[in-house]
Amino acid sequence: AGILEKEFVLDKEGFSKAADFMASKNLIIDSEGMVYIPAEKKKYLELWDGLIENYLEAYLIVGRNLEHLEAKGKAGKDILKAINKHGIRMYKKGEIKRVESLCLPHYKGALDTFKAKGIIDSNNSIRNKEKLQDITRHIGAYLED
């Protein structure tokens, strides 16, 4: 199961068949419960980029800002506002390119996914810093290609 698994309502059988096909062609790789697209295979999936890029950028915004927010004591109830503030800054700096990424429901989805994967706890405090950094590194590398 991948990082965006809870973001879309899909026919599970159809999705499984599509994922199995992509895995058989090495277009995606499952690594420790996270599904990645190898950089050299990205060109084959470029047509689908626009459908998920804003979600990936939102996850990147959340992932890159969780540690900063926790250090400043802002990992609590107003975390979505704090994340959005940093997301707007990232957008203005050109670190992300899609304004659609600046979306509170996407941030909430990222937080929920990180909680489900044991990366953060119910108070949005980081439980697995290494895994969080790994995810943001993979997303960042994918978006840079």
DSSP file with accessible surface (Angstrom, degrees, kcal/mol):
  #  RESIDUE AA STRUCTURE BP1 BP2  ACC     N-H-->O    O-->H-N    N-H-->O    O-->H-N    TCO  KAPPA ALPHA  PHI   PSI    X-CA   Y-CA   Z-CA
    1    1 A A              0   0   75      0, 0.0     2,-0.1     0, 0.0    34,-0.0   0.000 360.0 360.0 360.0 133.3    0.0    0.0    0.0
    2    2 A G    >   -     0   0   16     32,-0.2     3,-1.1     1,-0.1     4,-0.2  -0.219 360.0 -95.9 -93.9-178.4    1.4    3.4   -1.0
    3    3 A I  T 3  S+     0   0   16     32,-0.3     3,-0.4     1,-0.3    -1,-0.1   0.809 121.4  45.1 -70.1 -29.5    1.5    6.8    0.5
    4    4 A L  T >> S+     0   0   24      1,-0.2     3,-1.9     2,-0.1     4,-0.6   0.276  76.7 115.7 -98.1  14.5   -1.6    8.1   -1.5
    5    5 A E  T <4 S+     0   0   72     -3,-1.1     3,-0.3     1,-0.3    -1,-0.2   0.773  78.6  44.1 -58.5 -28.0   -3.7    5.0   -0.8
    6    6 A K  T 34 S+     0   0  134     -3,-0.4    -1,-0.3    -4,-0.2    -2,-0.1   0.475  98.1  75.1 -96.6  -1.7   -6.3    6.9    1.2
    7    7 A E  T <4 S+     0   0   38     -3,-1.9     2,-0.4     1,-0.1    -1,-0.2   0.716  94.4  48.2 -82.3 -22.7   -6.5    9.9   -1.1
    8    8 A F  S  < S-     0   0   75     -4,-0.6     2,-0.8    -3,-0.3    -1,-0.1  -0.947  71.0-136.4-125.6 142.3   -8.6    8.3   -3.8
    9    9 A V        +     0   0  154     -2,-0.4     2,-0.3    -3,-0.0    -3,-0.1  -0.866  44.5 162.4 -95.0 111.7  -11.7    6.2   -3.8
   10   10 A L        -     0   0   94     -2,-0.8     2,-0.6     4,-0.0     3,-0.1  -0.927  51.4 -96.5-131.6 156.1  -11.0    3.4   -6.2
   11   11 A D     >  -     0   0  114     -2,-0.3     4,-3.1     1,-0.2     5,-0.2  -0.613  38.1-147.4 -67.1 113.7  -12.2    0.0   -7.2
   12   12 A K  H  > S+     0   0  174     -2,-0.6     4,-2.7     1,-0.2     5,-0.2   0.879  94.2  48.9 -58.9 -40.1   -9.8   -2.1   -5.1
   13   13 A E  H  > S+     0   0  124      2,-0.2     4,-2.3     1,-0.2    -1,-0.2   0.945 114.4  45.2 -65.7 -45.5   -9.7   -5.0   -7.6
   14   14 A G  H  > S+     0   0   31      2,-0.2     4,-2.3     1,-0.2    -2,-0.2   0.911 114.3  49.0 -63.8 -40.9   -9.1   -2.6  -10.6
   15   15 A F  H  X S+     0   0  107     -4,-3.1     4,-3.0     2,-0.2     5,-0.2   0.925 110.3  51.2 -64.9 -42.5   -6.5   -0.7   -8.7
   16   16 A S  H  X S+     0   0   59     -4,-2.7     4,-2.9    -5,-0.2    -2,-0.2   0.907 109.9  49.7 -61.8 -41.9   -4.7   -4.0   -7.7
   17   17 A K  H  X S+     0   0  129     -4,-2.3     4,-2.3     2,-0.2    -1,-0.2   0.924 113.0  46.5 -62.9 -44.0   -4.7   -5.1  -11.3
   18   18 A A  H  X S+     0   0   47     -4,-2.3     4,-2.7     2,-0.2    -2,-0.2   0.926 114.4  47.2 -64.3 -43.8   -3.2   -1.8  -12.5
   19   19 A A  H  X S+     0   0   20     -4,-3.0     4,-2.7     1,-0.2    -2,-0.2   0.912 111.7  50.7 -65.2 -40.9   -0.6   -1.8   -9.7
   20   20 A D  H  X S+     0   0  112     -4,-2.9     4,-2.5    -5,-0.2    -1,-0.2   0.909 110.9  49.4 -62.4 -41.0    0.3   -5.4  -10.4
   21   21 A F  H  X S+     0   0  119     -4,-2.3     4,-1.3     2,-0.2    -2,-0.2   0.949 112.2  46.9 -62.9 -47.2    0.7   -4.6  -14.1
   22   22 A M  H  <>S+     0   0   51     -4,-2.7     5,-3.1     1,-0.2     6,-0.8   0.893 112.9  49.9 -63.6 -37.6    2.9   -1.6  -13.3
   23   23 A A  H ><5S+     0   0   44     -4,-2.7     3,-1.7     1,-0.2    -1,-0.2   0.902 106.4  55.4 -66.4 -38.8    5.0   -3.6  -10.8
   24   24 A S  H 3<5S+     0   0   78     -4,-2.5    -1,-0.2     1,-0.3    -2,-0.2   0.795 111.2  44.9 -65.6 -24.8    5.5   -6.4  -13.4
   25   25 A K  T 3<5S-     0   0  114     -4,-1.3    -1,-0.3    -3,-0.2    -2,-0.2   0.292 115.3-118.4 -97.8   8.0    6.9   -3.8  -15.8
   26   26 A N  T < 5S+     0   0   99     -3,-1.7    -3,-0.2     2,-0.2    -2,-0.1   0.777  77.4 129.3  57.8  29.8    9.0   -2.3  -13.0
   27   27 A L  S   <S+     0   0   22     -5,-3.1     2,-0.3    -6,-0.2    -4,-0.2   0.736  76.3  26.9 -81.5 -24.8    7.2    1.0  -13.4
   28   28 A I  S    S-     0   0   25     -6,-0.8     2,-0.4     9,-0.2     9,-0.2  -0.964  71.2-156.3-133.4 153.1    6.6    1.0   -9.6
   29   29 A I  E     -A   36   0A  82      7,-2.9     7,-3.0    -2,-0.3     2,-0.6  -0.998  11.1-142.6-132.1 130.0    8.6   -0.6   -6.8
   30   30 A D  E     +A   35   0A 101     -2,-0.4     2,-0.5     5,-0.2     5,-0.2  -0.836  25.4 176.2 -92.3 119.6    7.2   -1.5   -3.3
   31   31 A S  E >   -A   34   0A  50      3,-3.5     3,-1.6    -2,-0.6    -2,-0.1  -0.948  67.4 -28.7-130.8 109.2    9.8   -0.8   -0.7
   32   32 A E  T 3  S-     0   0  168     -2,-0.5     3,-0.1     1,-0.3    -1,-0.1   0.879 126.2 -46.0  54.3  42.9    9.0   -1.4    3.0
   33   33 A G  T 3  S+     0   0   34      1,-0.2     2,-0.4   -30,-0.0    -1,-0.3   0.466 120.2 103.8  84.0   0.4    5.3   -0.6    2.4
   34   34 A M  E <   -A   31   0A   5     -3,-1.6    -3,-3.5   -32,-0.1     2,-0.5  -0.938  63.0-140.6-116.2 138.3    5.9    2.5    0.3
   35   35 A V  E     -A   30   0A  51     -2,-0.4   -32,-0.3    -5,-0.2     2,-0.3  -0.867  23.9-177.9-103.1 128.5    5.4    2.5   -3.5
   36   36 A Y  E     -A   29   0A  38     -7,-3.0    -7,-2.9    -2,-0.5   103,-0.0  -0.888  26.1-133.5-122.9 155.9    8.0    4.4   -5.5
   37   37 A I        -     0   0   40     -2,-0.3    -9,-0.2    -9,-0.2     5,-0.1  -0.942  32.5-123.3-106.2 117.3    8.4    5.2   -9.2
   38   38 A P    >>  -     0   0   18      0, 0.0     3,-1.9     0, 0.0     4,-0.8  -0.354  19.4-122.6 -59.9 139.9   12.1    4.7  -10.2
   39   39 A A  G >4 S+     0   0   56      1,-0.3     3,-1.0     2,-0.2     4,-0.4   0.876 111.6  55.6 -52.8 -40.1   13.5    7.9  -11.8
   40   40 A E  G 34 S+     0   0  133      1,-0.2    -1,-0.3     2,-0.1     3,-0.1   0.658 109.8  47.0 -71.8 -12.4   14.4    6.0  -15.0
   41   41 A K  G X> S+     0   0   55     -3,-1.9     3,-1.5     1,-0.1     4,-0.5   0.506  83.7  94.1-102.5  -7.2   10.8    4.9  -15.4
   42   42 A K  G X< S+     0   0   11     -3,-1.0     3,-1.8    -4,-0.8     4,-0.5   0.859  74.1  65.8 -57.2 -35.9    9.2    8.2  -14.7
   43   43 A K  G >4 S+     0   0  128     -4,-0.4     3,-0.6     1,-0.3    -1,-0.3   0.807  97.2  56.4 -58.6 -27.8    9.0    9.1  -18.4
   44   44 A Y  G <4 S+     0   0  140     -3,-1.5    -1,-0.3     1,-0.2    -2,-0.2   0.698 112.7  40.3 -76.9 -18.7    6.5    6.3  -18.9
   45   45 A L  G XX S+     0   0   16     -3,-1.8     3,-1.8    -4,-0.5     4,-0.5   0.273  79.0 110.7-113.1  11.6    4.1    7.7  -16.3
   46   46 A E  G X4  +     0   0  113     -3,-0.6     3,-1.2    -4,-0.5     4,-0.5   0.805  69.5  65.8 -59.2 -31.1    4.4   11.4  -17.2
   47   47 A L  G 34 S+     0   0  164      1,-0.3    -1,-0.3    -4,-0.2     3,-0.2   0.788 104.2  46.4 -61.7 -24.8    0.8   11.5  -18.5
   48   48 A W  G X> S+     0   0  156     -3,-1.8     3,-1.1     1,-0.2     4,-0.9   0.544  85.7  95.1 -94.4  -7.7   -0.4   10.8  -15.0
   49   49 A D  H XX S+     0   0   25     -3,-1.2     4,-2.5    -4,-0.5     3,-1.1   0.887  79.3  54.9 -50.9 -49.6    1.8   13.3  -13.3
   50   50 A G  H 34 S+     0   0   32     -4,-0.5     4,-0.5     1,-0.3    -1,-0.3   0.790 101.3  60.1 -60.8 -26.8   -0.7   16.1  -13.2
   51   51 A L  H <4 S+     0   0  105     -3,-1.1    -1,-0.3     1,-0.2    -2,-0.2   0.810 122.3  19.0 -71.5 -29.5   -3.2   13.9  -11.4
   52   52 A I  H <X S+     0   0   44     -3,-1.1     4,-2.4    -4,-0.9     3,-0.4   0.563  97.6  91.6-118.2  -9.9   -1.1   13.3   -8.4
   53   53 A E  H  X S+     0   0    8     -4,-2.5     4,-2.8     1,-0.3     5,-0.2   0.883  87.6  52.1 -59.4 -41.0    1.6   16.0   -8.4
   54   54 A N  H  > S+     0   0   23     -4,-0.5     4,-2.0     1,-0.2    -1,-0.3   0.885 110.7  49.1 -64.8 -34.1   -0.5   18.4   -6.2
   55   55 A Y  H  > S+     0   0   42     -3,-0.4     4,-2.5     2,-0.2    -2,-0.2   0.936 111.8  48.7 -66.6 -45.1   -1.0   15.6   -3.6
   56   56 A L  H  X S+     0   0   15     -4,-2.4     4,-2.3     1,-0.2    -2,-0.2   0.909 111.1  49.9 -62.6 -41.1    2.8   14.8   -3.6
   57   57 A E  H  X S+     0   0    6     -4,-2.8     4,-2.7    -5,-0.2    -1,-0.2   0.908 110.0  51.1 -64.7 -38.5    3.6   18.5   -3.2
   58   58 A A  H  X S+     0   0    0     -4,-2.0     4,-2.5     2,-0.2    -2,-0.2   0.918 110.5  48.6 -63.5 -42.1    1.2   18.8   -0.3
   59   59 A Y  H  X S+     0   0    0     -4,-2.5     4,-3.2     1,-0.2    -1,-0.2   0.886 110.9  51.7 -64.3 -36.7    2.8   15.7    1.3
   60   60 A L  H  X S+     0   0    4     -4,-2.3     4,-2.8     2,-0.2     5,-0.2   0.926 108.2  51.0 -65.1 -43.6    6.2   17.3    0.7
   61   61 A I  H  X S+     0   0    0     -4,-2.7     4,-1.2     2,-0.2    -2,-0.2   0.946 115.4  42.5 -56.8 -49.7    5.0   20.5    2.4
   62   62 A V  H >X S+     0   0    0     -4,-2.5     4,-1.8     1,-0.2     3,-0.5   0.955 115.3  48.9 -63.8 -50.3    3.8   18.6    5.4
   63   63 A G  H 3X S+     0   0    5     -4,-3.2     4,-0.6     1,-0.2    -2,-0.2   0.899 113.0  46.2 -59.2 -42.4    6.8   16.3    5.6
   64   64 A R  H 3< S+     0   0  104     -4,-2.8     4,-0.4    -5,-0.2    -1,-0.2   0.731 117.6  43.5 -74.2 -20.8    9.4   19.1    5.4
   65   65 A N  H <X S+     0   0   15     -4,-1.2     4,-2.8    -3,-0.5     5,-0.3   0.622  90.3  81.6-101.8 -13.4    7.6   21.3    7.9
   66   66 A L  H  X S+     0   0    0     -4,-1.8     4,-2.6     1,-0.2     5,-0.2   0.929  95.0  46.3 -58.9 -46.8    6.7   18.8   10.7
   67   67 A E  H  X S+     0   0   74     -4,-0.6     4,-2.3     1,-0.2    -1,-0.2   0.931 114.6  47.8 -63.7 -43.8   10.1   18.8   12.3
   68   68 A H  H  > S+     0   0   70     -4,-0.4     4,-1.5     1,-0.2    -1,-0.2   0.923 113.7  47.0 -61.0 -46.0   10.3   22.6   12.2
   69   69 A L  H  <>S+     0   0    0     -4,-2.8     5,-3.3     2,-0.2     6,-0.4   0.885 110.6  52.1 -66.4 -38.9    6.8   23.0   13.6
   70   70 A E  H ><5S+     0   0   66     -4,-2.6     3,-1.6    -5,-0.3     5,-0.2   0.928 107.6  52.5 -63.5 -42.2    7.4   20.4   16.4
   71   71 A A  H 3<5S+     0   0   89     -4,-2.3    -1,-0.2     1,-0.3    -2,-0.2   0.841 111.3  46.9 -62.7 -32.1   10.6   22.3   17.4
   72   72 A K  T 3<5S-     0   0  127     -4,-1.5    -1,-0.3    -5,-0.2    -2,-0.2   0.348 117.6-112.5 -90.6   3.5    8.6   25.5   17.7
   73   73 A G  T < 5S+     0   0   66     -3,-1.6     3,-0.3    -4,-0.2    -3,-0.2   0.755  85.1 119.0  73.7  24.3    5.8   23.8   19.6
   74   74 A K      < +     0   0   94     -5,-3.3    -4,-0.2     1,-0.2     8,-0.2   0.091  34.7 102.3-108.8  22.9    3.3   24.3   16.8
   75   75 A A        +     0   0    9     -6,-0.4    -1,-0.2    -5,-0.2    -5,-0.1   0.421  68.1  86.0 -85.4   4.6    2.5   20.6   16.2
   76   76 A G  S >  S-     0   0   37     -3,-0.3     3,-1.4    -7,-0.2    -2,-0.1   0.429 101.8 -38.2 -85.1-138.8   -0.8   20.9   18.0
   77   77 A K  T 3  S+     0   0  195      1,-0.3     3,-0.4     2,-0.1    -3,-0.1   0.740 130.8  50.2 -67.3 -29.5   -4.3   21.8   17.1
   78   78 A D  T 3> S+     0   0   95      1,-0.2     4,-1.9     2,-0.1     3,-0.4   0.097  72.8 119.5 -95.7  25.0   -3.5   24.7   14.6
   79   79 A I  H <>  +     0   0    6     -3,-1.4     4,-3.0     1,-0.2     5,-0.2   0.859  67.1  59.0 -61.2 -35.2   -1.0   22.7   12.7
   80   80 A L  H  > S+     0   0   49     -3,-0.4     4,-2.5     1,-0.2    -1,-0.2   0.914 107.0  47.0 -63.3 -40.3   -2.9   23.0    9.4
   81   81 A K  H  > S+     0   0  151     -3,-0.4     4,-2.2     2,-0.2    -1,-0.2   0.911 113.7  48.3 -65.1 -42.6   -2.7   26.8    9.5
   82   82 A A  H  X S+     0   0   15     -4,-1.9     4,-1.9     2,-0.2    -2,-0.2   0.915 112.2  48.6 -65.1 -41.9    1.1   26.6   10.3
   83   83 A I  H  X S+     0   0    0     -4,-3.0     4,-2.7     1,-0.2    -2,-0.2   0.925 110.3  51.9 -63.5 -42.8    1.7   24.1    7.5
   84   84 A N  H  X S+     0   0   41     -4,-2.5     4,-2.7    -5,-0.2     5,-0.2   0.903 105.8  54.7 -62.2 -39.7   -0.2   26.2    5.1
   85   85 A K  H  X S+     0   0  120     -4,-2.2     4,-1.8     1,-0.2    -1,-0.2   0.932 112.6  42.9 -58.8 -44.8    1.9   29.3    6.0
   86   86 A H  H  X S+     0   0   20     -4,-1.9     4,-2.6     1,-0.2    -2,-0.2   0.865 111.3  55.8 -70.3 -35.1    5.0   27.3    5.2
   87   87 A G  H  X S+     0   0    0     -4,-2.7     4,-2.5     2,-0.2    -2,-0.2   0.914 106.2  50.1 -62.8 -42.4    3.4   25.9    2.0
   88   88 A I  H  X S+     0   0   60     -4,-2.7     4,-2.6     1,-0.2    -1,-0.2   0.922 110.7  50.2 -62.0 -40.9    2.7   29.4    0.8
   89   89 A R  H  X S+     0   0  107     -4,-1.8     4,-1.9    -5,-0.2    -2,-0.2   0.924 110.2  49.6 -62.7 -43.5    6.3   30.3    1.5
   90   90 A M  H  <>S+     0   0   11     -4,-2.6     5,-2.4     1,-0.2     6,-0.9   0.897 111.1  50.3 -62.9 -38.6    7.5   27.2   -0.4
   91   91 A Y  H ><5S+     0   0   92     -4,-2.5     3,-1.2     1,-0.2    -2,-0.2   0.935 110.0  49.1 -65.0 -45.4    5.3   28.1   -3.4
   92   92 A K  H 3<5S+     0   0  170     -4,-2.6    -1,-0.2     1,-0.3    -2,-0.2   0.834 111.1  50.6 -64.1 -31.9    6.6   31.7   -3.5
   93   93 A K  T 3<5S-     0   0  141     -4,-1.9    -1,-0.3    -5,-0.2    -2,-0.2   0.539 116.2-115.7 -80.8  -9.8   10.2   30.5   -3.4
   94   94 A G  T < 5S+     0   0   58     -3,-1.2    -3,-0.2    -4,-0.5    -2,-0.1   0.597  79.6 127.4  84.2  11.7    9.4   28.0   -6.3
   95   95 A E  S   <S+     0   0   91     -5,-2.4     2,-0.3    -6,-0.2    -4,-0.2   0.749  81.6  26.2 -73.0 -25.7   10.0   25.0   -4.1
   96   96 A I        -     0   0    4     -6,-0.9    -2,-0.2    -9,-0.1    -1,-0.1  -0.953  69.7-161.1-128.6 154.8    6.6   23.7   -5.2
   97   97 A K        +     0   0  136     -2,-0.3     2,-0.6     1,-0.1     3,-0.1   0.621  63.0  79.4-114.4 -13.8    5.0   24.6   -8.5
   98   98 A R    >   -     0   0   66      1,-0.2     3,-1.8   -45,-0.1     4,-0.3  -0.859  54.4-160.1-105.4 120.1    1.3   23.9   -8.1
   99   99 A V  G >  S+     0   0   79     -2,-0.6     3,-1.9     1,-0.3    -1,-0.2   0.799  91.8  71.5 -63.1 -25.8   -1.0   26.2   -6.2
  100  100 A E  G 3  S+     0   0   94      1,-0.3    -1,-0.3    -3,-0.1    -2,-0.0   0.696  83.6  70.6 -63.2 -18.0   -3.4   23.3   -5.9
  101  101 A S  G <  S+     0   0    0     -3,-1.8     2,-2.1     1,-0.2    -1,-0.3   0.737  77.3  81.6 -69.8 -23.0   -0.9   21.8   -3.4
  102  102 A L    <   +     0   0   38     -3,-1.9     2,-0.4    -4,-0.3    -1,-0.2  -0.497  67.1 131.2 -84.0  71.8   -1.8   24.5   -0.9
  103  103 A C    >>  -     0   0   36     -2,-2.1     4,-2.1   -49,-0.1     3,-0.5  -0.971  54.7-149.0-136.2 117.4   -4.9   22.7    0.2
  104  104 A L  H 3> S+     0   0   77     -2,-0.4     4,-2.8     1,-0.2     5,-0.2   0.875 100.0  54.5 -56.3 -41.4   -5.9   22.0    3.8
  105  105 A P  H 3> S+     0   0   91      0, 0.0     4,-2.4     0, 0.0    -1,-0.2   0.890 108.1  50.5 -62.1 -33.6   -7.6   18.7    3.0
  106  106 A H  H <> S+     0   0   20     -3,-0.5     4,-2.3     2,-0.2    -2,-0.2   0.909 110.6  49.1 -66.8 -41.6   -4.4   17.5    1.3
  107  107 A Y  H  X S+     0   0    0     -4,-2.1     4,-2.7     2,-0.2    -1,-0.2   0.926 111.0  49.8 -61.4 -44.0   -2.4   18.4    4.4
  108  108 A K  H  X S+     0   0  104     -4,-2.8     4,-2.9     1,-0.2    -2,-0.2   0.914 109.3  52.0 -61.4 -41.2   -4.9   16.6    6.6
  109  109 A G  H  X S+     0   0   12     -4,-2.4     4,-2.5     2,-0.2    -1,-0.2   0.908 109.8  49.5 -60.7 -40.7   -4.6   13.5    4.3
  110  110 A A  H  X S+     0   0    0     -4,-2.3     4,-2.9     2,-0.2    -2,-0.2   0.939 111.7  47.8 -64.1 -46.0   -0.9   13.6    4.7
  111  111 A L  H  X S+     0   0    7     -4,-2.7     4,-2.3     1,-0.2    -2,-0.2   0.926 112.4  49.4 -60.8 -44.1   -1.1   13.9    8.5
  112  112 A D  H  X S+     0   0   62     -4,-2.9     4,-2.6     2,-0.2    -1,-0.2   0.905 112.5  47.9 -62.2 -41.1   -3.6   11.0    8.6
  113  113 A T  H  X S+     0   0    3     -4,-2.5     4,-2.0     2,-0.2     6,-0.2   0.931 110.8  50.3 -65.4 -44.6   -1.3    8.9    6.4
  114  114 A F  H  <>S+     0   0    0     -4,-2.9     5,-2.7     1,-0.2     6,-1.1   0.875 112.1  48.8 -62.8 -34.6    1.7    9.7    8.5
  115  115 A K  H ><5S+     0   0   70     -4,-2.3     3,-1.7    -5,-0.2    -2,-0.2   0.939 110.1  50.4 -67.2 -46.3   -0.3    8.7   11.6
  116  116 A A  H 3<5S+     0   0   70     -4,-2.6    -2,-0.2     1,-0.3    -1,-0.2   0.820 110.9  49.6 -62.6 -30.4   -1.4    5.5   10.0
  117  117 A K  T 3<5S-     0   0   45     -4,-2.0    -1,-0.3    -5,-0.2    -2,-0.2   0.372 116.5-114.0 -91.1   5.1    2.1    4.6    9.1
  118  118 A G  T < 5S+     0   0   24     -3,-1.7    -3,-0.2     2,-0.2    -2,-0.1   0.670  83.3 121.0  74.4  18.2    3.4    5.3   12.6
  119  119 A I  S   <S+     0   0    0     -5,-2.7     8,-3.3    -6,-0.2     9,-1.9   0.855  80.0  17.1 -82.8 -36.7    5.5    8.3   11.5
  120  120 A I  B    S-B  126   0B   1     -6,-1.1    -2,-0.2     6,-0.3     6,-0.2  -0.913  79.8-124.7-129.3 161.2    3.7   10.8   13.7
  121  121 A D    >   -     0   0   46      4,-2.4     3,-2.3    -2,-0.3    -5,-0.1  -0.306  43.5 -83.7 -96.0-175.2    1.5   10.3   16.8
  122  122 A S  T 3  S+     0   0   98      1,-0.3    -7,-0.1     2,-0.1    -1,-0.0   0.680 130.7  54.3 -65.9 -16.5   -2.0   11.5   17.4
  123  123 A N  T 3  S-     0   0  109      2,-0.1    -1,-0.3   -46,-0.0     3,-0.1   0.222 119.8-109.8 -97.7  11.3   -0.6   14.9   18.6
  124  124 A N  S <  S+     0   0   14     -3,-2.3     2,-0.3     1,-0.3    -2,-0.1   0.671  70.9 145.3  67.8  20.0    1.4   15.3   15.3
  125  125 A S        -     0   0   36      1,-0.1    -4,-2.4   -55,-0.0    -1,-0.3  -0.714  57.9-103.4 -87.0 141.1    4.7   14.7   17.1
  126  126 A I  B     +B  120   0B  29     -2,-0.3    -6,-0.3    -6,-0.2     3,-0.2  -0.438  41.7 169.4 -69.7 128.2    7.3   12.8   15.1
  127  127 A R  S    S+     0   0  167     -8,-3.3     2,-0.3    -2,-0.2    -7,-0.2   0.648  78.4  31.1-105.4 -29.8    7.7    9.2   16.1
  128  128 A N     >  +     0   0   65     -9,-1.9     4,-2.1     1,-0.1    -1,-0.2  -0.725  62.3 171.7-135.3  84.1    9.9    8.0   13.2
  129  129 A K  H  > S+     0   0  100     -2,-0.3     4,-2.7     1,-0.2     5,-0.2   0.881  79.3  55.7 -61.3 -40.0   12.1   10.9   11.9
  130  130 A E  H  > S+     0   0  159      1,-0.2     4,-2.3     2,-0.2    -1,-0.2   0.922 109.1  45.7 -62.2 -44.4   14.1    8.6    9.6
  131  131 A K  H  > S+     0   0   56      2,-0.2     4,-2.5     1,-0.2    -1,-0.2   0.902 112.2  51.9 -67.4 -39.2   11.0    7.3    7.8
  132  132 A L  H  X S+     0   0    3     -4,-2.1     4,-2.5     1,-0.2     5,-0.2   0.943 111.8  46.2 -61.3 -46.4    9.6   10.9    7.5
  133  133 A Q  H  X S+     0   0   90     -4,-2.7     4,-2.4     1,-0.2    -2,-0.2   0.880 111.0  53.3 -64.6 -36.6   12.9   12.1    6.0
  134  134 A D  H  X S+     0   0   42     -4,-2.3     4,-2.5    -5,-0.2    -2,-0.2   0.930 110.1  47.2 -63.8 -44.8   13.0    9.1    3.7
  135  135 A I  H  X S+     0   0    3     -4,-2.5     4,-2.8     2,-0.2     5,-0.2   0.947 113.8  46.4 -63.1 -47.9    9.5    9.8    2.4
  136  136 A T  H  X S+     0   0   16     -4,-2.5     4,-2.8     1,-0.2    -1,-0.2   0.887 111.7  52.3 -65.7 -34.5   10.2   13.5    1.8
  137  137 A R  H  X S+     0   0  147     -4,-2.4     4,-2.7    -5,-0.2    -1,-0.2   0.938 111.9  45.8 -64.1 -45.0   13.5   12.7    0.1
  138  138 A H  H  X S+     0   0   61     -4,-2.5     4,-2.4     2,-0.2    -2,-0.2   0.918 115.0  46.6 -65.1 -44.0   11.7   10.3   -2.3
  139  139 A I  H  X S+     0   0   12     -4,-2.8     4,-2.7     2,-0.2     5,-0.2   0.939 113.5  49.2 -63.5 -46.5    8.9   12.7   -3.0
  140  140 A G  H  X S+     0   0    4     -4,-2.8     4,-1.8    -5,-0.2    -2,-0.2   0.920 111.8  48.4 -59.3 -43.1   11.4   15.6   -3.5
  141  141 A A  H  X S+     0   0   48     -4,-2.7     4,-1.2    -5,-0.2    -1,-0.2   0.913 112.1  49.5 -63.9 -41.3   13.5   13.5   -5.9
  142  142 A Y  H  < S+     0   0   23     -4,-2.4     3,-0.5     1,-0.2    -2,-0.2   0.934 112.0  47.5 -63.2 -44.6   10.5   12.4   -7.9
  143  143 A L  H  < S+     0   0   26     -4,-2.7    -1,-0.2     1,-0.2    -2,-0.2   0.797 107.5  57.2 -70.0 -27.2    9.2   16.0   -8.2
  144  144 A E  H  <        0   0  156     -4,-1.8    -1,-0.2    -5,-0.2    -2,-0.2   0.783 360.0 360.0 -73.5 -27.6   12.6   17.2   -9.3
  145  145 A D     <        0   0  105     -4,-1.2    -3,-0.0    -3,-0.5  -106,-0.0  -0.226 360.0 360.0 -67.1 360.0   12.8   14.8  -12.2
